[in-house]
Amino acid sequence: MANNNFDQLNNLLAHHTNEYCQYMWEDVEVLRALVQSSPVAIVVLDKDGKLILLNYGAESMFGWHEDEIIGKLHPSFYGCEGETRPIVERLQKGEVIASEDAILPKKSGLMIDVSVSGVQLFDQKQELIGFLLILKDQTIRKKAENELQSTLKELKDIKFALDQSSIVAITDPQGRIRYINDKFTEISGYSREELLGRDHRIVNSGYHSKQFFRQMWRTIGNGDVWQGEVKNQAKDGSYYWMHTTIVPFLDSNGKPYQYVSIRTDVTERKKVEERAHYLAYYDELTKLPNQLAFREQLATALQEATANQERLAVLSIDLDRFKMINDSLGRRYGDLMLQAVAQRIHACLRADDMIARVGGDEFLIYLRDANEETIRVIATKVLKALDKGICIERSENYTTCSIGISIFPDDGQTIDELTQKADIAINQVKKQGKNNYQFFQSIMDREVTRQVMIEKNLRKALENEEFSLVYQPKLNLMTSEINGMEALLRWENDHLGSVSPGEFIPVAEETGMICEIGEWVLRTACEQNKAWQKQGYKPICVSVNLSVRQFQQPDLVDMIAGVLKDTELDPHYLELEITENIAMHQKKYVNQKLNAIRNLGVHLSIDDFGTGYSSLSYLKDYPVDTLKIDKSFIDEIASSGDASIVRAIIAMGHSLGLNVIAEGVEVEEQLSYLKEHLCHQIQGYFLSKPLTSKDFETRVLKDIN
């Protein structure tokens, strides 16, 4: 109603723009009653601009009550020089103002948008007596207009941003393209004319399955937003990846009438991901899948073989004499040879079979749905393929291979079982003269088989960080204090599980790997001992075993010195244990090396004393500090009661001024006997089993600190 009144007044004023509105001051009360009854803001001023009348609508609009400012200049019209004074001045000059926008202050100081209409008031003599102002609050309308403009600007900015950074397309319900932006044409290589009216199959790369697109259409057809990454093909044949969001626009019935797709180019990221995936799953040299890829795909193949009740074969292939080729002709030549070998083996397989390079010259194959005859045919083809000369840089080269074969489910149910059985079969081939294939047989020597597996896995144990050290404390029987510890090596392998030192140390000795492993043990033990000292624990000596092969190393002394320097461990807190067998030959050589080690400040101990056959007269000439009684003699204390050897060794140690320690002490009876005969130290399960570094710290070092 208020809006209608305001519009009627404005229309009246506009209609009489060039006419005079005449009011008699004698009728002012009538005028006041009329003005006060109007819901619009009405203000009457005298010819000097002072307030004569202010209706309720104007009081509400500006916040001043009529009694406060009657006969005064209204602050809303004179408080803002740049906006309101010209209105009064224009009226005084005879202008009529019809619905003009202005910004006026309220009593609170808040500025409001208003629409102003104003005319002059004359008496019967046509003399100017004042002015009539009619005002309407436009704040809500202005706010709505501003919000609309802001929204339009935001939409325009969004469109600009999308056009600059995204690929935008709009399609009809059937997927035909109605609109595309410039980015779409730029990345696809197609012109706008080539794309409009077509569907997106024009950029389909063929990478995704039909199920992928069926799921997409099912989602957007139901009115839901779909997001995903799509590989497309440009007009020039190149591929690009799009992170795509498709938004369905719905009609009043909830059915999509168009789809808007917003795409972002993620090609570079996908290239990085694909490269990372390739490096993780493929061998860079031969381009064949690697061991990780082989295991994952074989796992799937085994599931399918189980479901279909099919047999599956795993073939392990080792090249013969490849190391000789690599060493004599060089790494580059060996790489070219491996590439050629990989291609030849791959050519012998069927489409559903798989080959992977899993080591330097080692390959793995699995054959799906393979009976024995098929396996023999393929194995023979591989042998013959490699039996032919391989031409590398105009030179004819030859290599052969050994193939071990295991069958699922006969020889194993898991990947590890099948690959291990295939490796066992290879060992049999090599025993027979190589360049042949062999099916796994259960009667094969299990002990030899495990030794082969130990050797095979031992070669990568250091690289794979499979070794760890445990520490067994030593007790001084004279003071009842822990004053030493022995570092003992442990090996945990994914395929073999926990392998005892009795199994793998002889293999490491035989192959020469013990030297590298031994240095790791020495360095790790010294680092740990120094770390504990830095933590403030009471310093104690750590014992480390030296093997026969290590002792024969020409640079052994330099290696020990280097480890001590690197770890900053005081040599006084390191003891090296050598077996009695080391001391029984080449007395001069042994004595020189032991003296060189002793000159570093390191303690020396004879381990397993009493089990060897050396002349005891040598003992007084060697610079050793400790004799360690072998566990087998300690066991006799409790089992037979005959401890004559133990007594003799303790007595000999005392006479030579050597420290004597008994290992393998497990029961109270043994401890009592050793105390009675003044053995200096003990170690064994009676005191403590070997502990991890963490347990040794919490259970031993904290107690003695």
C-alpha positions as CSV (number, residue, x, y, z in Angstrom):
1,M,0.0,0.0,0.0
2,A,2.9,2.3,0.9
3,N,4.5,1.7,-2.5
4,N,1.2,2.5,-4.3
5,N,0.8,5.8,-2.4
6,F,4.3,6.8,-3.2
7,D,3.9,6.0,-6.8
8,Q,0.6,8.0,-6.9
9,L,2.3,11.0,-5.3
10,N,5.2,10.8,-7.7
11,N,2.8,10.5,-10.7
12,L,1.0,13.6,-9.4
13,L,4.2,15.5,-9.1
14,A,5.4,14.4,-12.5
15,H,2.1,15.3,-14.1
16,H,2.1,18.8,-12.6
17,T,5.8,19.5,-13.2
18,N,5.1,22.8,-14.8
19,E,2.1,23.7,-12.6
20,Y,1.9,25.1,-9.2
21,C,0.7,23.2,-6.2
22,Q,-1.1,25.7,-4.1
23,Y,-1.7,25.3,-0.4
24,M,-3.3,27.8,2.0
25,W,-1.4,28.2,5.3
26,E,-4.8,28.6,6.9
27,D,-5.4,25.0,6.0
28,V,-2.2,23.8,7.5
29,E,-4.0,21.5,10.0
30,V,-5.8,19.8,7.1
31,L,-2.4,19.4,5.4
32,R,-0.9,18.0,8.5
33,A,-3.6,15.4,8.9
34,L,-3.2,14.4,5.3
35,V,0.5,14.2,5.5
36,Q,0.6,12.2,8.8
37,S,-1.8,9.7,7.4
38,S,0.5,8.9,4.5
39,P,2.8,5.8,5.0
40,V,5.5,7.4,2.7
41,A,8.1,9.9,4.1
42,I,6.8,13.5,3.6
43,V,8.8,16.6,4.6
44,V,7.5,20.2,4.4
45,L,10.1,23.0,4.5
46,D,9.6,26.8,4.5
47,K,11.2,28.8,1.8
48,D,14.4,29.1,3.9
49,G,14.6,25.4,4.2
50,K,13.5,25.1,7.8
51,L,11.3,22.2,8.9
52,I,7.6,22.9,9.1
53,L,6.2,19.4,9.0
54,L,7.7,15.9,9.3
55,N,5.4,12.9,9.1
56,Y,5.7,9.6,10.8
57,G,7.2,7.9,7.7
58,A,10.0,10.5,7.6
59,E,10.6,10.1,11.4
60,S,11.0,6.3,10.9
61,M,13.2,6.8,7.9
62,F,15.7,9.3,9.4
63,G,15.3,8.7,13.1
64,W,14.6,12.3,14.2
65,H,11.3,13.1,15.9
66,E,9.5,16.1,14.6
67,D,9.6,17.9,18.0
68,E,13.4,17.7,17.9
69,I,14.0,19.7,14.7
70,I,10.8,21.6,14.0
71,G,11.8,25.1,12.8
72,K,15.3,24.0,12.2
73,L,17.3,22.8,9.3
74,H,16.8,19.1,9.0
75,P,20.3,17.4,9.4
76,S,19.5,14.8,6.7
77,F,19.2,17.5,4.1
78,Y,22.0,19.8,5.2
79,G,24.5,17.5,6.8
80,C,25.9,16.3,3.5
81,E,27.2,19.1,1.4
82,G,27.9,17.2,-1.8
83,E,24.6,15.4,-1.9
84,T,21.5,17.2,-0.3
85,R,22.1,21.0,-0.5
86,P,21.8,21.0,-4.3
87,I,18.3,19.5,-3.9
88,V,17.1,22.5,-1.8
89,E,18.9,25.0,-3.9
90,R,17.3,23.5,-7.0
91,L,13.9,23.8,-5.5
92,Q,14.6,27.4,-4.5
93,K,15.6,28.1,-8.1
94,G,12.2,26.8,-9.3
95,E,13.1,23.3,-10.3
96,V,10.8,20.4,-9.8
97,I,12.6,17.1,-8.7
98,A,10.9,13.9,-9.7
99,S,12.2,10.5,-8.3
100,E,15.9,11.2,-8.2
101,D,18.3,8.9,-6.2
102,A,20.3,10.3,-3.3
103,I,22.3,9.0,-0.4
104,L,21.2,10.7,2.9
105,P,22.4,10.2,6.5
106,K,20.2,8.9,9.3
107,K,20.4,10.2,12.9
108,S,22.6,7.1,13.7
109,G,25.1,8.2,11.0
110,L,24.1,5.3,8.7
111,M,23.8,6.3,5.1
112,I,20.7,5.2,3.2
113,D,19.7,5.1,-0.4
114,V,16.5,7.1,-1.1
115,S,14.4,8.3,-4.0
116,V,13.5,12.0,-3.7
117,S,10.7,14.0,-5.3
118,G,10.2,17.7,-4.5
119,V,8.0,20.6,-5.5
120,Q,7.5,24.3,-4.5
121,L,4.5,25.4,-2.4
122,F,2.8,28.7,-3.2
123,D,0.1,30.8,-1.5
124,Q,-2.9,32.3,-3.3
125,K,-0.8,35.2,-4.3
126,Q,1.5,32.9,-6.1
127,E,4.3,33.7,-3.7
128,L,6.7,30.9,-2.6
129,I,6.0,29.8,0.9
130,G,8.0,26.5,1.1
131,F,8.8,23.1,-0.4
132,L,7.3,19.6,-0.3
133,L,9.6,16.6,-0.3
134,I,8.4,13.0,-0.8
135,L,11.1,10.3,-0.1
136,K,11.2,6.5,-0.4
137,D,13.9,4.2,1.2
138,Q,15.7,2.4,-1.7
139,T,18.2,0.6,0.5
140,I,16.7,-2.9,0.0
141,R,16.3,-2.3,-3.7
142,K,19.9,-1.0,-4.0
143,K,21.2,-3.9,-2.0
144,A,19.4,-6.3,-4.2
145,E,20.7,-4.5,-7.3
146,N,24.3,-4.5,-5.9
147,E,24.0,-8.2,-5.0
148,L,22.7,-8.9,-8.5
149,Q,25.6,-7.0,-10.1
150,S,28.1,-8.7,-7.8
151,T,26.6,-12.1,-8.7
152,L,26.7,-11.3,-12.4
153,K,30.3,-10.1,-12.0
154,E,31.2,-13.3,-10.1
155,L,29.6,-15.4,-12.8
156,K,31.5,-13.4,-15.4
157,D,34.7,-13.9,-13.4
158,I,34.0,-17.6,-13.0
159,K,33.4,-17.9,-16.7
160,F,36.6,-16.0,-17.4
161,A,38.5,-18.2,-15.0
162,L,37.0,-21.3,-16.5
163,D,37.8,-20.2,-20.0
164,Q,41.4,-19.4,-19.0
165,S,42.1,-22.6,-17.0
166,S,39.5,-25.2,-17.8
167,I,38.1,-27.0,-20.8
168,V,34.4,-26.4,-20.8
169,A,31.7,-28.1,-22.9
170,I,27.9,-28.3,-22.8
171,T,26.0,-31.2,-24.4
172,D,22.4,-32.1,-24.9
173,P,20.8,-35.1,-23.2
174,Q,22.1,-37.4,-26.0
175,G,25.7,-36.2,-25.5
176,R,25.9,-34.0,-28.6
177,I,28.1,-31.0,-28.1
178,R,26.3,-27.6,-28.0
179,Y,29.0,-25.4,-26.7
180,I,32.8,-25.5,-26.2
181,N,35.3,-22.9,-25.1
182,D,38.6,-22.1,-26.8
183,K,40.6,-24.3,-24.4
184,F,38.7,-27.4,-25.7
185,T,39.6,-26.7,-29.3
186,E,43.2,-25.9,-28.3
187,I,43.9,-29.1,-26.4
188,S,41.9,-31.4,-28.8
189,G,43.2,-30.0,-32.0
190,Y,39.7,-29.9,-33.5
191,S,38.0,-26.8,-34.7
192,R,34.8,-25.6,-33.2
193,E,33.0,-26.5,-36.5
194,E,34.4,-30.1,-36.2
195,L,33.2,-30.5,-32.7
196,L,29.7,-28.9,-32.5
197,G,27.0,-31.4,-33.1
198,R,29.3,-34.3,-32.5
199,D,29.5,-36.4,-29.3
200,H,32.7,-37.0,-27.2
201,R,33.5,-40.2,-29.0
202,I,35.4,-38.0,-31.4
203,V,38.2,-37.7,-28.7
204,N,37.8,-41.2,-27.3
205,S,41.3,-42.8,-26.9
206,G,40.1,-46.3,-26.5
207,Y,41.9,-46.5,-23.2
208,H,38.8,-46.9,-21.0
209,S,36.5,-49.9,-21.0
210,K,32.9,-49.7,-22.1
211,Q,31.9,-50.4,-18.5
212,F,33.8,-47.2,-17.5
213,F,31.5,-45.0,-19.7
214,R,28.4,-47.0,-18.9
215,Q,28.9,-46.2,-15.2
216,M,29.5,-42.5,-16.1
217,W,26.3,-42.2,-18.1
218,R,24.4,-44.1,-15.4
219,T,25.5,-41.5,-12.8
220,I,24.8,-38.3,-14.7
221,G,21.6,-39.8,-16.2
222,N,20.3,-40.2,-12.6
223,G,21.0,-36.5,-12.0
224,D,24.2,-36.9,-10.0
225,V,27.5,-35.2,-10.5
226,W,30.3,-37.5,-11.9
227,Q,34.0,-37.0,-11.4
228,G,36.9,-38.9,-12.8
229,E,40.0,-38.9,-14.9
230,V,39.7,-39.6,-18.6
231,K,42.4,-40.3,-21.2
232,N,41.5,-38.6,-24.6
233,Q,43.1,-38.6,-28.0
234,A,43.7,-35.3,-29.9
235,K,43.3,-34.9,-33.6
236,D,47.0,-35.4,-34.2
237,G,46.9,-38.8,-32.4
238,S,48.6,-37.7,-29.2
239,Y,47.0,-38.5,-25.8
240,Y,46.1,-36.2,-23.0
241,W,44.5,-36.7,-19.6
242,M,41.5,-34.7,-18.2
243,H,40.3,-34.5,-14.7
244,T,36.6,-34.2,-15.5
245,T,33.5,-33.0,-13.6
246,I,30.1,-33.5,-15.4
247,V,27.2,-31.6,-13.9
248,P,23.6,-32.5,-15.1
249,F,21.1,-29.6,-15.3
250,L,17.6,-30.9,-14.5
251,D,14.2,-29.8,-15.7
252,S,11.1,-29.4,-13.6
253,N,10.6,-33.2,-13.8
254,G,14.0,-33.9,-12.5
255,K,15.3,-35.1,-15.9
256,P,18.7,-33.8,-17.3
257,Y,18.2,-31.4,-20.2
258,Q,21.9,-30.7,-20.6
259,Y,25.3,-31.6,-19.2
260,V,28.1,-29.2,-18.4
261,S,31.5,-30.7,-18.3
262,I,34.5,-28.9,-16.7
263,R,37.8,-30.5,-17.4
264,T,41.3,-29.7,-16.2
265,D,44.4,-30.9,-18.0
266,V,46.3,-33.3,-15.8
267,T,48.5,-34.8,-18.5
268,E,51.8,-33.8,-16.9
269,R,50.8,-35.3,-13.6
270,K,49.7,-38.5,-15.2
271,K,52.9,-38.7,-17.1
272,V,54.8,-38.5,-13.8
273,E,52.5,-41.1,-12.3
274,E,52.9,-43.4,-15.2
275,R,56.6,-43.0,-15.1
276,A,56.7,-43.7,-11.4
277,H,54.5,-46.7,-12.0
278,Y,56.8,-47.9,-14.8
279,L,59.9,-47.6,-12.6
280,A,58.1,-49.4,-9.8
281,Y,56.9,-52.3,-12.0
282,Y,59.2,-52.6,-15.0
283,D,62.9,-53.2,-15.5
284,E,64.4,-50.2,-17.2
285,L,67.0,-52.2,-19.2
286,T,64.9,-54.9,-20.7
287,K,61.5,-53.2,-20.5
288,L,60.2,-56.4,-19.0
289,P,58.0,-56.5,-15.8
290,N,60.1,-56.7,-12.6
291,Q,59.7,-58.9,-9.6
292,L,57.0,-56.8,-8.0
293,A,54.9,-56.8,-11.1
294,F,55.5,-60.5,-11.5
295,R,54.3,-61.3,-8.0
296,E,51.2,-59.2,-8.3
297,Q,50.2,-60.7,-11.6
298,L,51.1,-64.2,-10.5
299,A,48.8,-63.8,-7.5
300,T,45.9,-63.0,-9.8
301,A,46.8,-65.9,-12.1
302,L,46.8,-68.3,-9.1
303,Q,43.4,-67.1,-8.0
304,E,42.0,-67.7,-11.5
305,A,43.8,-71.1,-11.8
306,T,42.2,-72.1,-8.4
307,A,38.7,-71.0,-9.6
308,N,39.0,-72.7,-12.9
309,Q,40.9,-75.8,-11.5
310,E,43.8,-75.3,-13.9
311,R,47.5,-76.0,-13.5
312,L,50.0,-73.2,-13.7
313,A,53.8,-73.5,-14.2
314,V,56.5,-71.2,-12.8
315,L,59.8,-71.3,-14.7
316,S,63.0,-69.9,-13.1
317,I,65.7,-69.1,-15.6
318,D,69.4,-68.4,-14.9
319,L,71.9,-67.5,-17.7
320,D,75.0,-69.6,-17.7
321,R,78.4,-67.9,-17.8
322,F,76.9,-64.5,-18.0
323,K,79.1,-63.1,-15.2
324,M,82.1,-64.1,-17.3
325,I,80.7,-62.1,-20.3
326,N,80.0,-59.1,-18.1
327,D,83.4,-59.2,-16.5
328,S,85.4,-59.7,-19.6
329,L,83.5,-57.5,-22.1
330,G,82.2,-54.9,-19.8
331,R,78.9,-53.8,-18.3
332,R,77.6,-52.1,-21.5
333,Y,78.2,-55.3,-23.5
334,G,76.4,-57.3,-20.8
335,D,73.4,-55.0,-20.9
336,L,73.1,-55.4,-24.7
337,M,73.3,-59.2,-24.2
338,L,70.5,-59.1,-21.6
339,Q,68.2,-57.1,-23.8
340,A,68.7,-59.6,-26.7
341,V,68.1,-62.5,-24.3
342,A,64.9,-60.9,-22.9
343,Q,63.5,-60.5,-26.4
344,R,64.3,-64.1,-27.4
345,I,62.7,-65.6,-24.3
346,H,59.6,-63.4,-24.7
347,A,59.2,-64.5,-28.3
348,C,58.9,-68.1,-27.1
349,L,55.8,-67.5,-24.9
350,R,52.1,-67.4,-25.5
351,A,50.0,-64.3,-25.2
352,D,48.7,-65.2,-21.7
353,D,52.1,-66.1,-20.3
354,M,54.3,-63.6,-18.5
355,I,58.1,-63.1,-18.2
356,A,59.9,-60.8,-15.7
357,R,63.5,-59.9,-15.1
358,V,64.0,-60.3,-11.3
359,G,67.8,-60.1,-11.0
360,G,71.0,-59.5,-12.9
361,D,70.7,-62.6,-15.2
362,E,67.6,-64.1,-13.6
363,F,64.2,-64.3,-15.2
364,L,60.9,-65.7,-14.0
365,I,58.0,-67.0,-16.2
366,Y,54.6,-68.3,-15.5
367,L,52.5,-70.3,-17.9
368,R,48.8,-70.3,-17.6
369,D,46.7,-73.5,-18.1
370,A,49.8,-75.5,-18.8
371,N,50.0,-79.3,-19.0
372,E,53.4,-81.0,-18.8
373,E,53.7,-81.3,-22.6
374,T,53.1,-77.6,-23.1
375,I,55.7,-76.8,-20.5
376,R,58.3,-79.0,-22.1
377,V,57.7,-77.5,-25.5
378,I,58.1,-73.9,-24.2
379,A,61.2,-74.8,-22.1
380,T,62.8,-76.4,-25.1
381,K,62.0,-73.4,-27.3
382,V,63.7,-71.1,-24.8
383,L,66.8,-73.4,-24.6
384,K,67.1,-73.5,-28.4
385,A,66.5,-69.7,-28.8
386,L,69.4,-69.0,-26.5
387,D,71.6,-71.7,-28.0
388,K,71.8,-69.6,-31.2
389,G,74.5,-66.9,-31.4
390,I,73.6,-63.3,-30.5
391,C,75.2,-60.7,-32.6
392,I,76.3,-57.6,-30.7
393,E,78.3,-54.9,-32.5
394,R,79.2,-57.4,-35.3
395,S,80.4,-59.9,-32.8
396,E,78.8,-63.3,-32.4
397,N,78.2,-64.2,-28.7
398,Y,76.7,-67.3,-27.1
399,T,75.0,-68.0,-23.8
400,T,73.0,-70.8,-22.5
401,C,70.6,-71.1,-19.6
402,S,69.3,-73.4,-16.8
403,I,65.6,-73.7,-16.2
404,G,63.9,-74.9,-13.0
405,I,60.1,-75.7,-13.2
406,S,57.5,-75.9,-10.5
407,I,53.8,-76.7,-10.9
408,F,50.7,-75.3,-9.2
409,P,49.1,-76.9,-7.3
410,D,51.3,-80.0,-7.1
411,D,54.5,-78.3,-5.9
412,G,53.1,-75.4,-3.9
413,Q,50.1,-73.2,-3.3
414,T,51.8,-69.8,-2.9
415,I,54.1,-67.6,-4.9
416,D,57.0,-68.1,-2.5
417,E,56.6,-71.9,-2.6
418,L,56.5,-72.1,-6.4
419,T,59.5,-69.8,-7.0
420,Q,61.5,-71.6,-4.3
421,K,60.7,-74.9,-5.8
422,A,61.7,-73.6,-9.3
423,D,65.0,-72.4,-7.8
424,I,65.6,-75.8,-6.2
425,A,65.1,-77.4,-9.6
426,I,67.6,-75.0,-11.2
427,N,70.2,-76.2,-8.7
428,Q,69.7,-79.8,-9.9
429,V,70.1,-78.6,-13.5
430,K,73.5,-76.9,-12.7
431,K,74.7,-80.1,-11.0
432,Q,73.9,-82.0,-14.2
433,G,75.8,-79.7,-16.4
434,K,73.5,-76.8,-17.2
435,N,71.7,-75.8,-20.4
436,N,68.7,-78.0,-19.6
437,Y,65.4,-77.8,-17.7
438,Q,64.3,-79.7,-14.6
439,F,60.9,-80.2,-13.0
440,F,60.9,-80.0,-9.2
441,Q,60.8,-83.4,-7.5
442,S,60.0,-83.9,-3.8
443,I,62.9,-86.4,-3.4
444,M,65.5,-83.7,-4.1
445,D,67.9,-83.2,-1.2
446,R,66.2,-80.8,1.2
447,E,69.4,-79.9,3.0
448,V,71.2,-78.9,-0.1
449,T,68.1,-77.1,-1.3
450,R,68.0,-75.0,1.8
451,Q,71.7,-74.2,1.5
452,V,71.1,-73.1,-2.1
453,M,68.2,-70.8,-0.9
454,I,70.4,-69.5,1.9
455,E,73.2,-68.6,-0.5
456,K,70.8,-67.0,-2.9
457,N,69.1,-64.8,-0.4
458,L,72.2,-64.1,1.6
459,R,73.6,-62.2,-1.3
460,K,71.0,-59.5,-0.9
461,A,70.5,-59.6,2.9
462,L,72.8,-56.6,3.6
463,E,71.2,-54.6,0.8
464,N,67.7,-55.4,2.0
465,E,68.7,-54.6,5.6
466,E,67.7,-58.1,6.8
467,F,70.4,-58.4,9.4
468,S,70.2,-57.3,13.0
469,L,72.3,-57.6,16.2
470,V,71.3,-58.9,19.6
471,Y,73.4,-58.4,22.7
472,Q,74.1,-61.0,25.5
473,P,75.4,-59.6,28.8
474,K,78.5,-60.9,30.6
475,L,78.6,-61.0,34.4
476,N,81.7,-60.5,36.5
477,L,81.5,-63.2,39.1
478,M,84.0,-61.3,41.4
479,T,81.9,-58.1,41.6
480,S,78.5,-59.5,40.5
481,E,78.3,-56.7,38.0
482,I,77.6,-56.6,34.2
483,N,80.8,-55.6,32.6
484,G,80.5,-56.7,29.1
485,M,78.3,-57.9,26.3
486,E,78.6,-60.0,23.1
487,A,77.1,-58.8,19.8
488,L,75.5,-61.7,18.0
489,L,74.2,-61.6,14.4
490,R,70.6,-62.5,13.5
491,W,69.0,-62.9,10.0
492,E,65.3,-62.6,9.2
493,N,64.4,-63.3,5.5
494,D,61.0,-63.0,3.9
495,H,61.4,-66.4,2.1
496,L,63.4,-68.4,4.7
497,G,62.1,-66.9,7.9
498,S,64.5,-66.7,10.8
499,V,67.8,-68.4,9.7
500,S,70.2,-69.5,12.5
501,P,73.8,-68.4,12.4
502,G,74.8,-72.0,12.3
503,E,73.2,-72.3,8.9
504,F,74.2,-69.1,7.2
505,I,77.6,-68.3,8.7
506,P,79.3,-71.4,7.0
507,V,77.7,-70.4,3.7
508,A,78.9,-66.8,4.1
509,E,82.4,-68.1,5.0
510,E,82.4,-70.4,1.9
511,T,81.3,-67.7,-0.5
512,G,83.4,-64.9,0.9
513,M,80.4,-62.9,1.9
514,I,81.4,-63.1,5.5
515,C,83.9,-60.3,5.1
516,E,81.3,-57.7,4.1
517,I,78.9,-59.0,6.7
518,G,81.5,-59.1,9.4
519,E,82.4,-55.4,8.7
520,W,78.8,-54.5,9.0
521,V,78.5,-56.4,12.4
522,L,81.7,-54.6,13.7
523,R,80.5,-51.2,12.6
524,T,77.0,-51.6,13.9
525,A,78.1,-52.9,17.3
526,C,80.6,-50.1,17.7
527,E,78.0,-47.5,16.7
528,Q,75.5,-48.9,19.2
529,N,78.0,-49.0,22.1
530,K,79.1,-45.4,21.4
531,A,75.5,-44.3,21.2
532,W,74.8,-45.8,24.6
533,Q,77.8,-44.1,26.1
534,K,76.6,-40.8,24.7
535,Q,73.3,-41.4,26.4
536,G,75.1,-41.5,29.7
537,Y,75.0,-45.2,30.4
538,K,78.0,-46.9,32.2
539,P,80.6,-47.8,29.5
540,I,81.1,-51.6,29.0
541,C,83.0,-53.6,26.5
542,V,81.3,-55.1,23.4
543,S,82.7,-58.4,21.9
544,V,82.5,-59.1,18.2
545,N,83.5,-62.4,16.5
546,L,86.1,-62.5,13.7
547,S,85.8,-65.3,11.3
548,V,88.7,-67.3,9.7
549,R,88.0,-65.6,6.3
550,Q,88.0,-62.1,7.9
551,F,91.2,-62.8,9.7
552,Q,92.9,-63.6,6.4
553,Q,91.9,-60.2,4.9
554,P,95.1,-58.2,4.2
555,D,93.4,-55.0,5.2
556,L,91.7,-56.3,8.3
557,V,93.7,-54.0,10.7
558,D,93.0,-50.9,8.6
559,M,89.3,-51.8,8.5
560,I,89.1,-52.1,12.3
561,A,91.0,-48.9,12.8
562,G,88.7,-47.2,10.3
563,V,85.5,-48.4,12.1
564,L,86.9,-47.2,15.4
565,K,87.7,-43.8,13.9
566,D,84.3,-43.4,12.2
567,T,82.3,-44.4,15.3
568,E,84.6,-42.6,17.7
569,L,84.5,-45.6,20.1
570,D,87.4,-45.9,22.5
571,P,89.2,-49.1,21.6
572,H,89.3,-50.1,25.2
573,Y,85.5,-50.9,24.9
574,L,85.9,-53.3,22.0
575,E,86.9,-57.0,22.2
576,L,87.4,-59.2,19.1
577,E,86.9,-62.9,19.5
578,I,88.8,-65.3,17.3
579,T,88.4,-69.1,17.2
580,E,91.1,-71.4,18.3
581,N,91.3,-72.7,14.7
582,I,92.7,-69.4,13.6
583,A,95.6,-69.7,16.1
584,M,96.7,-73.2,15.2
585,H,98.5,-72.4,11.9
586,Q,101.1,-70.0,10.7
587,K,102.1,-68.8,14.1
588,K,104.2,-66.0,12.9
589,Y,101.5,-64.5,10.6
590,V,98.9,-64.9,13.3
591,N,101.1,-63.3,15.9
592,Q,101.9,-60.3,13.7
593,K,98.2,-59.7,13.0
594,L,97.1,-60.1,16.6
595,N,99.8,-57.7,17.7
596,A,98.7,-55.2,15.1
597,I,95.1,-55.4,16.4
598,R,96.3,-55.3,20.0
599,N,98.3,-52.2,19.3
600,L,95.1,-50.4,18.3
601,G,94.1,-50.8,22.0
602,V,91.5,-53.5,21.3
603,H,91.1,-56.5,23.6
604,L,91.5,-60.0,22.1
605,S,89.7,-63.2,23.2
606,I,90.1,-66.9,22.1
607,D,86.5,-68.2,21.5
608,D,85.5,-71.9,21.9
609,F,88.7,-72.6,23.7
610,G,89.4,-76.3,24.2
611,T,87.7,-77.6,21.0
612,G,90.7,-77.1,18.8
613,Y,93.9,-79.0,18.4
614,S,96.5,-76.3,18.7
615,S,99.6,-76.6,20.8
616,L,98.8,-74.9,24.1
617,S,102.4,-73.7,24.2
618,Y,101.4,-71.1,21.5
619,L,99.0,-69.5,23.9
620,K,101.6,-67.8,26.0
621,D,103.1,-66.1,22.9
622,Y,99.8,-64.6,21.6
623,P,98.7,-61.1,22.9
624,V,95.3,-62.3,24.0
625,D,93.4,-61.1,27.1
626,T,90.6,-63.7,27.5
627,L,90.0,-67.4,27.2
628,K,86.4,-68.4,26.5
629,I,85.4,-71.9,27.6
630,D,83.2,-73.6,25.0
631,K,79.6,-74.3,26.0
632,S,80.1,-78.1,25.4
633,F,82.4,-78.3,28.4
634,I,80.1,-76.2,30.6
635,D,77.3,-78.6,29.8
636,E,79.3,-81.5,31.3
637,I,79.2,-79.8,34.7
638,A,75.5,-80.6,35.0
639,S,75.2,-83.6,32.8
640,S,78.1,-85.9,33.9
641,G,79.6,-84.1,36.8
642,D,83.0,-84.4,35.0
643,A,84.3,-80.8,34.8
644,S,88.0,-81.6,34.7
645,I,88.5,-79.7,31.4
646,V,86.8,-76.6,32.8
647,R,89.0,-76.7,35.9
648,A,92.1,-77.1,33.7
649,I,91.2,-74.2,31.5
650,I,90.4,-71.9,34.5
651,A,93.7,-72.9,36.1
652,M,95.6,-72.3,32.9
653,G,94.1,-68.9,32.5
654,H,95.1,-68.0,36.0
655,S,98.6,-69.1,35.5
656,L,98.9,-67.1,32.3
657,G,97.3,-64.0,33.8
658,L,94.3,-64.3,31.4
659,N,90.7,-63.5,32.0
660,V,88.5,-66.6,31.8
661,I,84.8,-66.5,30.8
662,A,82.4,-69.4,30.6
663,E,79.7,-69.3,27.9
664,G,76.4,-71.2,27.8
665,V,75.7,-71.1,31.6
666,E,72.1,-72.2,32.0
667,V,71.6,-73.6,35.5
668,E,72.4,-72.8,39.1
669,E,74.7,-75.8,39.4
670,Q,77.0,-74.6,36.7
671,L,77.1,-71.1,38.2
672,S,78.1,-72.4,41.6
673,Y,80.8,-74.6,40.2
674,L,82.3,-71.7,38.2
675,K,82.2,-69.4,41.2
676,E,83.9,-72.1,43.4
677,H,86.8,-72.5,40.9
678,L,87.2,-68.7,40.5
679,C,86.1,-68.3,36.9
680,H,86.1,-64.6,36.2
681,Q,83.0,-64.1,34.0
682,I,79.9,-66.0,32.7
683,Q,77.4,-65.5,30.0
684,G,74.4,-67.6,29.1
685,Y,70.6,-68.1,29.4
686,F,70.9,-68.4,33.2
687,L,71.9,-64.7,33.2
688,S,70.0,-63.6,30.1
689,K,69.2,-64.6,26.6
690,P,70.5,-62.3,23.8
691,L,68.5,-59.1,23.8
692,T,67.6,-56.6,21.1
693,S,69.3,-53.2,21.5
694,K,66.1,-51.8,22.9
695,D,65.6,-54.6,25.5
696,F,69.3,-54.5,26.4
697,E,69.1,-50.8,27.2
698,T,65.9,-51.1,29.3
699,R,66.7,-54.4,31.1
700,V,70.5,-54.2,31.5
701,L,72.0,-50.8,31.0
702,K,69.4,-48.9,33.1
703,D,69.9,-51.4,36.0
704,I,73.7,-51.0,36.1
705,N,73.8,-47.2,35.5
